[in-house]
Amino acid sequence: MARYICEGANTAKCVTVINCRNDVNKIKGVITLKDDTTNKNIASWTVNYNGSSYYGINSVSVKSGHRYTLSFSGTVHSTKGLSESVGNSVTRKN
């Protein structure tokens, strides 16, 4: 779901891809980039998307040598009236 790509020593491209079942019609949640070296969240984005697939890219300034975790936590809603909690994360040293 979440993918962290380094674009040099000072910029991270945060790519989030969420692919759900065909009966999902709403994706809601929060994408967060955390600096694990300092234990601080440095950026977050809200996802409120109508559909079963979401793709987002955000660029953030980062520090060389730090470890970062990009995560998504949220809920998907289906056309059948059901909802399910979803989440994923990836950690990478810059």
C-alpha positions as CSV (number, residue, x, y, z in Angstrom):
1,M,0.0,0.0,0.0
2,A,2.6,2.6,1.0
3,R,5.9,3.1,-0.7
4,Y,8.7,5.4,0.3
5,I,11.1,6.5,-2.4
6,C,14.2,8.6,-1.8
7,E,14.9,11.4,-4.3
8,G,18.3,12.5,-3.1
9,A,19.6,13.3,0.4
10,N,16.9,15.8,1.3
11,T,13.7,14.9,-0.5
12,A,11.4,11.9,-0.1
13,K,8.7,11.0,-2.5
14,C,5.9,9.4,-0.6
15,V,3.8,7.2,-2.9
16,T,0.6,5.6,-1.6
17,V,-1.3,3.0,-3.7
18,I,-4.5,1.5,-2.3
19,N,-6.2,-1.2,-4.4
20,C,-9.4,-2.7,-3.0
21,R,-12.1,-5.1,-4.1
22,N,-14.5,-4.0,-6.8
23,D,-17.3,-3.6,-4.3
24,V,-15.4,-0.9,-2.3
25,N,-16.7,2.6,-3.1
26,K,-15.0,4.8,-0.4
27,I,-11.5,5.0,1.0
28,K,-10.9,7.2,4.1
29,G,-7.8,7.5,6.3
30,V,-4.5,9.2,7.0
31,I,-1.1,8.9,5.4
32,T,1.7,9.7,7.8
33,L,5.5,10.1,7.4
34,K,7.3,9.7,10.7
35,D,11.0,10.4,11.4
36,D,11.9,7.3,13.5
37,T,15.3,8.8,14.4
38,T,13.6,11.7,16.2
39,N,10.3,9.9,16.9
40,K,8.3,12.8,15.3
41,N,5.6,12.8,12.7
42,I,6.9,15.2,10.0
43,A,3.9,15.1,7.5
44,S,0.4,13.8,7.2
45,W,-2.3,13.8,4.5
46,T,-5.9,13.0,4.7
47,V,-7.4,10.5,2.2
48,N,-11.2,10.8,1.5
49,Y,-11.6,9.2,-1.9
50,N,-14.7,7.8,-3.7
51,G,-13.7,4.7,-5.5
52,S,-11.9,1.4,-5.1
53,S,-8.4,2.5,-6.0
54,Y,-6.3,5.4,-4.7
55,Y,-3.0,6.7,-5.9
56,G,-1.2,9.7,-4.3
57,I,2.3,11.2,-4.4
58,N,3.6,13.7,-1.9
59,S,7.2,15.1,-1.6
60,V,8.7,16.0,1.7
61,S,12.0,17.4,2.9
62,V,13.9,14.8,4.9
63,K,17.3,14.5,6.6
64,S,20.1,12.3,5.4
65,G,20.9,9.4,7.6
66,H,17.5,9.3,9.3
67,R,15.1,6.4,9.3
68,Y,11.5,7.1,8.1
69,T,8.2,5.2,8.2
70,L,5.4,5.9,5.7
71,S,2.1,4.5,6.9
72,F,-1.6,4.5,5.9
73,S,-4.3,3.8,8.4
74,G,-8.0,4.0,7.5
75,T,-11.3,2.4,6.6
76,V,-12.8,1.2,3.3
77,H,-16.5,1.1,2.8
78,S,-18.3,-1.2,0.4
79,T,-21.5,-0.8,-1.7
80,K,-23.0,-3.5,0.5
81,G,-22.8,-1.2,3.6
82,L,-19.8,-3.0,5.1
83,S,-16.6,-1.3,6.3
84,E,-13.2,-2.7,7.1
85,S,-10.1,-1.2,8.8
86,V,-7.0,-1.3,6.7
87,G,-3.4,-0.2,7.1
88,N,0.2,-0.7,6.0
89,S,3.6,0.8,6.5
90,V,7.1,0.7,5.1
91,T,10.3,1.8,6.8
92,R,13.4,3.0,5.1
93,K,16.7,4.7,6.0
94,N,17.4,7.8,4.0
